[in-house]
Amino acid sequence: MGMLDGKTAVVTGAGRGIGRGIALALAKAGARVVVNDLGTGLDGEGVATGPAAAVVDEIVKAGGTAAPNYGSVADYKQATEMVEQAVKAWGRIDILVNVAGILRDRMIFNMSKEEWDAVLAVHLDGTFFCTRAASIAMREQKAGRIISMSSVSALGAPGQPNYAAAKAGIIGLTWSTANAMAKYNVTANAIMPSGATRMIDSTPRGKKVFEETGKWPSEQAVGTERDPDNVAPLVVFLSSDAAAHVNGQVFHSFGYGHQAPARDLRPEHPRASGDQLRPDAARASQERMEGSRERHPLLAVATGGPVKNVLLVCHANTCRSVMAHVLLEKMLAERDAGGRVLVRSGGIANHARDGMIPSLDARIVLREDGIHLAEDAMASTDLRRHRELIADAHLILTMTAQQKDMLGTYDEARGRPLFTLKEFVGEEGDIGDPFDQGEERYRACRDEIKRCLEKGVDRLIVRLSAS
């Protein structure tokens, strides 16, 4: 018996990528699925029936039930009709998954009104149109699940002002819907998905990968932690009766796991534990849900899956990131996790260089903590020249918000969990640079880094890295 037997779902943007994986997974779990896809290009131009029809054929051949829909979510009438299609065909709509999206990336000062409007129309208007239509039926049924795709770009991706605004808007819409529909036994949650889709293929980094390997990132991702199909198990769970108590959450799906960084809007309902949020135990890694900071719910940690590669970043990689690097390695070794997590560090500022030795003051204060770092034990790394380290990282921690913003401009950092060290442990502020301020300032900097790492290492890094 499937987890979703007897339920009816509508999945928008289900012809390719993340949406396709979700539609197939819902059908495999027993749901009847309306597979919607307009069949456009990434920029929203053109139409084609092939993508949706192919997914329907795949579902039917596997013994499932599905019907295609070729409407545009950006059209109010067509969005309403795709929900009505499910109700007319199967008598109800139990699940709505909003995935449809397009890209028209450009810096804020270069973006046209048409580029802004086009992306907002598909992502934000489309999510509203479909959610509104589904909420009417779900309110009458007194049951339903609404799951919408947001993005880590909502946290301020440069070069994507339209996309970031739309994805942030989806979070607000989700929270409002969760509050409004809770009394009708309808939940609304959002997911910030990760995965190498054709959207990643369209970036400069994706094109470079193709030029070097002859394969697009989306082709290389199949069966790996970057496979967009990894988002689907979380959606299946959130669509099920077992997730009736999970409402108003914003999850980040990365690798084979997921994390809930945002607040629960229904405090009378306890949060689910990590084990309850494991719809596919064979594939899912150890997960965990973390509550938010009251004032900044979006700044809580949003990383999931096995964290096996941590990158620590400061300006030049001679002081703060060096201290964080060796302190974290020591903490992991003390917890018998040193062999499971690779720690790296690097510099991102204009004056970063390869091969510089660690600061003498930093090495002196580290000795007081039992770490005897020889002058030639480490050498600085210029991340501007070694961006592969950024691309390989499962978690990136910077010492300041400025460094985080600088990294955020790199394609290699897109979709990577990226936080300041203080943000990572639910605090505000930066780890200040002690350069040329004497041993006492270095000592204070060391203690602040150590305190933050100790606050986070057991709760997040070690637990998430368990295999």
Stockholm file with secondary structure:
# STOCKHOLM 1.0

chainA/1-467         MGMLDGKTAVVTGAGRGIGRGIALALAKAGARVVVNDLGTGLDGEGVATGPAAAVVDEIVKAGGTAAPNYGSVADYKQATEMVEQAVKAWGRIDILVNVAGILRDRMIFNMSKEEWDAVLAVHLDGTFFCTRAASIAMREQKAGRIISMSSVSALGAPGQPNYAAAKAGIIGLTWSTANAMAKYNVTANAIMPSGATRMIDSTPRGKKVFEETGKWPSEQAVGTERDPDNVAPLVVFLSSDAAAHVNGQVFHSFGYGHQAPARDLRPEHPRASGDQLRPDAARASQERMEGSRERHPLLAVATGGPVKNVLLVCHANTCRSVMAHVLLEKMLAERDAGGRVLVRSGGIANHARDGMIPSLDARIVLREDGIHLAEDAMASTDLRRHRELIADAHLILTMTAQQKDMLGTYDEARGRPLFTLKEFVGEEGDIGDPFDQGEERYRACRDEIKRCLEKGVDRLIVRLSAS
#=GR chainA/1-467 SS CCTTTTCEEEETTTTSHHHHHHHHHHHHTTCEEEEECCCCCTTSCCCCSHHHHHHHHHHHHTTCEEEEECCCTTSHHHHHHHHHHHHHHHSCCCEEEECCCCCCCCCTTTCCHHHHHHHHIIIIIHHHHHHHHHHHHHHHHTCEEEEEECCGGGGTCTTCHHHHHHHHHHHHHHHHHHHHHGGGTEEEEEEEECCCCHHHHTSHHHHHHHHHHSSCHHHHTTTSTTCGGGGHHHHHHHHSGGGTTCCSCEEEEETTEEEECSCCSCTTSCCCCTGGGCSCTTTCCCCEECCCCSSCGGGSCCCCSCCCEEEEEESSSSSHHHHHHHHHHHHHHHTTCTTTCEEEEEECSTTCCTTCCCCHHHHHHHHTTTCCCCTTSCCCCBTTTCTHHHHHCSEEEESSHHHHHHHHTSGGGTTSCEEEHHHHTTCCSCCCCCTTSCHHHHHHHHHHHHHHHHHHIIIIIIHHHCC
#=GC SS_cons         CCTTTTCEEEETTTTSHHHHHHHHHHHHTTCEEEEECCCCCTTSCCCCSHHHHHHHHHHHHTTCEEEEECCCTTSHHHHHHHHHHHHHHHSCCCEEEECCCCCCCCCTTTCCHHHHHHHHIIIIIHHHHHHHHHHHHHHHHTCEEEEEECCGGGGTCTTCHHHHHHHHHHHHHHHHHHHHHGGGTEEEEEEEECCCCHHHHTSHHHHHHHHHHSSCHHHHTTTSTTCGGGGHHHHHHHHSGGGTTCCSCEEEEETTEEEECSCCSCTTSCCCCTGGGCSCTTTCCCCEECCCCSSCGGGSCCCCSCCCEEEEEESSSSSHHHHHHHHHHHHHHHTTCTTTCEEEEEECSTTCCTTCCCCHHHHHHHHTTTCCCCTTSCCCCBTTTCTHHHHHCSEEEESSHHHHHHHHTSGGGTTSCEEEHHHHTTCCSCCCCCTTSCHHHHHHHHHHHHHHHHHHIIIIIIHHHCC
//
